[in-house]
Amino acid sequence: MTELHEILLAEISARGPLPFDRYMELCLYHPDFGYYARGPERSGRRGDYVTSPELDPGFGRLWARSFEDTWVAAGRPDRFAIVEIGPGEGGFASSVVAAAGGAFRAALKYILVEPLPALEARQRERLDGDPYRWVDDIDAVEPVEAGAVFANEILDNVPVALIEGTSSDPVEVGVATKGGALVEVTVAPRPEVLELAKRFGIEPPPGFRAEVPLAVENLVASAARAIGRGAVHLIDYGDTTPALLQRPGGTLLCYSERGADAALLETPGNKDITAHANWDVVAAALSRAGMYVEGPVPQQDVLQTLGASDLFDGLRREERDASAAGRGRDAIRAISRRGALSVLTAAHGLGALDVMTGTKGTAPPAWARA
């Protein structure tokens, strides 16, 4: 039994069955025993999975071009803020700032939204001084005149409610206990869950399950409010409501050092829990905030528009020059980075991730105009 299991039992004893989004919140973000708070690095080569920023610094370098384009479109203001939600181990922030130069670098402020002290401490070891600062919640970001909000594979870790279809209204899935074990139960849905589900047609057939992203809607709205003009970029695996409803069990999945599984109630706090983004909900939240919505667009197309081919060619030249000069280690490094870049842009790799962008007060991003 994990430490978090005991905490869950105590909360269920005091409050009754937990809605699934509360269970997921505790599993991932409990300040002491949640998956992201305890133990070693979760993302990167030493973690349970690898995300785009950890795979190669070229990812941040390419996105730095997009941020600079937004800065130019905003009129080259003296202050431009990049707000990164869920900055992981700090790799993306480091790469973006290293790639920025000139007047853009002078204007740049970088705000990391990190709720977990353990992760913030590791980020601070990697990122030092100007232009970085930290807040613990997106709503704690003081609205900036111009900037860009960025969230890479964050929406899939935002807690979701879970419903199951019946012959009438759906029921909500919660977590209870039986003999000290965690078990699923069904209860009448909370009004806010039923309202969002009806508004977006999230009505699974009898016996099917579907996620209801209450917290995602709120997060996206807060991200849009953080900037006066600029862009919000959201990258994740996701789909439309009709496509998501084709999955009988929904999209919830766990990841750990043992791989992927669907045992959501097993060893809480020791496994990541993810759910696909619902792009209909995300797009509507951006639109209500007054943003022009573009996407979802495959990441491979976005990175190609931002210059992935040029970066790939540059690494090829580095390999050739290093080999000619007898610098074998540098040549191998260039080959390795080319392989990583190929994964970032591969249709069956990380290139399959979706990118959704909202803009206000500036032109749409380059890939929307391509």
N, C-alpha and C positions, 0 to 999 in steps of 0.2 A: 504494500500500500504506500503510495507516495504521500509526501507532506501535504500536497494540495488536496488529495483525496479526503484527508481528515477535515480540512477546512470546508470542503464542499459538503461533507456529511453534517457538519455543525450548522452551516447556513440553511441547508434543506430542513434540518430539524427545527430551526427557528422560524423559517418563512414558508415552508412547504415546497413543492416542486419548483425548480428553477426554470425559467424560460431558457431556451437553448442559447440565445444571444448572451445571457448572463453567464451561463456555463462556459461558453467560448471565450468570453472576456476574461474570466478568471484563469482559464487554462493558458491563455497566451500572455496576459498582462498583469497577473497578480504580482505586486512589487517584490516579493521574496521568492515565490515558488512557481510563477508562470514560466512558460517555455522560453520567452525572450529575456526574462530577468535572471534566471538561474543558469549556471553552467557556463560553458565556453562560447566562442563565436558560433552563431547559428548559420550565417551565410558565408560564402567564400570557400576557398579550397580546403579549409580545415573544418567547415561546417557540414550541415546535413544537406545543403543544396547550394547552388551557385546562381547568383543573379547577374544581370548584365554589367553593372558597375564593377563587380569584383573580377569578372572574366578578363577585362582588358581596359586600361585607362583611355583607350581610343573612344570608348562609349561616352565618357564625360567630355572629351575633346570635341566630338561631333555635336553634342548637345550645347556646348559652349557657343558654337556658331549660331545655333537657333536663338539662344538667349541674347546674343549680341544683335542679331537681326531684330528682335523685339525691342531692344533698347533703342536702336536706330529708328524703328517705326514709331516709337513713343516720343521722338524728338530729341534724342540724346540727352536725357535729363542728368543733372549732377549727381543724383542718387538713384540707383536701380537695385532692387532687392530680389534675390533668388530665395524662395522659401521652399525648402525641401522637407516633405512630410515623411517621416520614417527613414532617416538617413543611414540605417544599418551600421556598418563599421566605418563610415566616413569616406569610403573610396570615391564615390561620385563627387562629393564636395571638393575633395583634394584635386581630382582631375580637372574639374571645371575651372577652378580658380587658377591652377597652373597654366591652363590654356588661354586664359583671358589676358589681354594686353592693352596698353595705351590708355586712351580716355575711358574705354569701357571698364578696364580694371580699376581705374581710379574712382569710378562711380559705383563700383560693385560692393554691395553688402550681402552677406550670406547668412540666412537664418535657418537653423536646424530645429525642426519640431520633433523633440524626443521626450516622451513621457517617462522613460525608465532610467533611473539614476545610473544603473550599472552600464547600460549602453552609452549614456552620455559621457561617463568617465572614460570609456575606451575611445570614443570619438575625440575627446579633448586631448588624449595622448597623441593622436595622429594629426589633429588640426590645432594650430596654435595662433593666437593673436588675430589681428585684422585679416580678413573682413568678417570673421565668424562670430556669431552669437547664438545662444540657445534659448528656446522657450519649451515649456512642457505640454503645450496644447495649441492647436491651430487658432483657437479663439483668443489666445494670449498674444497673437501677433498684432501689433498696432498697424492699422491699415496704412499702406504705403502708396504714394502717388503713382509710381510705375514699378512694374516688376513681373516676375514669373513664378508660378507655383508648380512644383514638380513632385510627383509621387510615382515611384517605380515599384510595381508589385506590392502595393500597400492595400488597395481595395479588397484583395482576396483575403486579407487578414483582419478586416473589419468585422466584428461580430454580427451575425445574421440571425434573425428569428427563423424558425422552421415550421412549415405547415404541411399537413397531409390532407389530400382530397377525400371527400366522402360523397354520398349521394345528395347531400344538401350543402350547407356551408362547410368550409374546411375546419379542421381542428388544429390546434397548435401543439407541437411536440415539446415536451419539457423533460427535465431530468429529476428523478426521485431516487429513493433508496429502497432496497429490499435485502434484509439480512446483512447490512453493511456494504452491499454491492450497489453500484450505480446502475440504474435501469431507466429506460425510456418510458414515458407516460404521455397520454394525450389529454389535453384540457381545452376548455372553451378559449378561443383566440382573444387576445387583448384587443380592445377597440382600435388602437393605432395600427396594429398588425393587419387587422381585417380591412381597415381603410386604405392602407397603401396597397395591399394585395388586390383589392377591387379596382383601385385607380389605375393600376398598370396591367390588369388582367392576369395577375399571378394566381390562377385558379386551377390547380392540378387536378387531373382526373382521379376518380376514386382509387385509393391505394398508392397513388403517386405522391412524391414529396417535392417541395420547392422551397427555396430560401427567400425570405422577405428582408431586403436590405435597409432597414430603418436607419441604422447608424451611418450607412454609406450616403444616404440622401442628405443627412445633416452635415457630414464631413465635406461633401462637395460644395454645399451652399456656403460653408465657412471659408473654404478655399477661395471661392469666387469673391467673397467679401474682403479678403485680405489685400487686394490690390485695386487701385483706382482705374488704371488702364494697363493692359498687358495680356498675359496668357496664363491659362491653367492647363498643364499637361499631365495626363493620367495614363499610365501604362500597365496593362494587366492582361491576363486571360479572361475572356468574357464572351457574352453572346446576347442576343435579343431575348425578350420574354418568350415568344413562341418557340424558339429553338431550345431554350432552357427547359421548357415544360415537356420536351420530348424525352427527358432523362427520368426514368421511373424513380430513382433514388435521390434525385437532385445532384449537386456537384460537390458536396462536402467530401474532403479527403484529408488524411493525416500524412505527415512526413516525419521521419526520425532517422537515426543512424541505421536503422534496419530496413529503410526504404519506405514505400508508400503502402497505406492500408486504409480501410474504411471503418476501423474499430474506434469510433469517436469517444467512447466512454472508458477506454482502456488506458491505464497509466496517465491520468490527467496531469498536465504540466511537463511531461516528458516528450510530447509530440507537438509539432506544428499542426494547426487546423486551418484549412483554406476552403474558400467557396468562390466560384467564378463571379466576375462582375456582371451585373445586369446593366448593359449599356443603355437601355431605354430609360431606366431610372436615373442614371448618371447624366445623360443628355438633357433630360427634363429639368434636373436640378441646375445645370449650367444655364439653360435657357431662361428659367425663372429668375436667375441672377443677372439677366441682361446680357448674356454672352452669346456670341455667334459660335455655333458648335460645328466642328469638323471631325469626321471619323465615325466609327473606328477605322483606322488605317493600319495595315500590317507594319510592324516595326521594321521589317526588311526594306519596305518602300521608303519609310521615313529616313532611315540611316543612309540609304543610297542618295536621296535628295540632299542630305546634309554633307555628302562628300565621302562616303565610305570607300568608294572605288579609288579616290585620290589617296586616301590613307593606306589602302591596300598596296597601291603602286609604290608609295613611299617606303613601305616596309620591304617590298621586293628589292628596291634599290639599296636599302640598308644591308640586306642580306648579301647582295652581289658585291658591294663595296667592302663589307667586312670579310667576306671569303677571299677576295683578291688581296686584302692586306694581311691575311693570316690570322684574323681575329675570330677564331672559331666560336667562342662563347657568344660574341655579339651576333654572329650569323645565326646561331641556333635560337637566340632570343627573338630575332626578327621572324624566323620561321614559326616559332611558337605563337607570336602575336598575330601573325597572319592566320593561323589556324583558329585562334580565338575570335578574330574578326569574322571569319567565315561562319562560325556558330551564331554570332550576333545577327547575321543577315541571312541565315539559312531558313528556307520555308518550313523545314521540319525541326528547326532548332528554336533559339530565342527570337529569331526573325518572325515567328508565328504570333508573338505577342501583339496585342492591339494597342494602338495609341489613339486616345480621344483628347481633343484640345478645344478649349473655349477661349475666345478672345473678346476683349472689349476695348474700344478706343484705339485700336491698332489694326493693321492689316492681318489677314489670316496668315498662318505659317507657310513657309516655302513649299512644303509638300502638298499643301492644299491648293497652291497656285501652279504646281508643276503640270 
